[in-house]
Amino acid sequence: MAVFDSPFREGYVPSIIYVSLYVSLTAVTLSTLFSVPVAVVLGFNDFFGKRFVKSVINTGMGFPSVVVGLVVLFAVSNQGPLGSLELVFTREAMIISQFVLATPPITAISLAAITGVDENVRGAAHVLGGTRLDVALVVLKEARYGIATAILAGFGRAISEVGSVLIVGGNITGSDGISKTRTLTTAIQLEARQGRYETAMVLGAILVVLVLAVNAVVVRFGDRGVQR
């Protein structure tokens, strides 16, 4: 079949799947490690400028991805502050871009989950002699399902991204056809632009299956935690 000609040569599809998952999972993991503590600080403290910080986070949820890509490209270019690291058209630059895109939704949804926990839970933890850290851990436990949803939202935005990763990654494959910075989304865009719609559809189906698989794993862990 034409669908399984050169675009599906040995190693090509596994390599773009690997790059997609490596970049997105790394970016979302780093974003989670940053976003959840920020959400905890915002959820447990009142300070001057808190409303402004929250508005910045909410604005970031709709920030144009191509603008993020341009900003990251400038930052890692020879003229940028990270130029000495030589990150132009690398997976690391793609991770930075996806980190920026995933952080606002993870932070905002985690904050909503944390502030949505019943005040009686916090009160009970205080009455039992819990410290601020103990109370925070109890609240995080109660908000875990919402935080899992936040992580899924961040992962969904990261792995479905095209514009920014195309700008900072370059959609590069080696001479052997193995992906260096090509992801499923940029491969789909390339195949569709070249008129290979059947190939693009197959790659799109693979992307959907990957997203559903990750969602299923996270939801299963969340349900198990709720049952306990």
Protein Blocks (a to p, Z undefined) as FASTA:
>chain_A
ZZlmmklgghklmmmmmmmmmmmmmmmmmmmmmmmmmmmmmmmpccehklmmmmmmmmmm
mgcfklmmmmmmmmmmmklmklmnopghifklmmmmmmmmmmmmmmmmmmmmmmmpcfkl
mmmmmmnopafklmmmmmmmmmmmmmmmmmmmmmmmmmmpmklmmmmnoopacfkopafk
lcfklmmmmmmmnopamlmmmmmmmmmmmmmmmmmmmmmmmmmmmmZZ
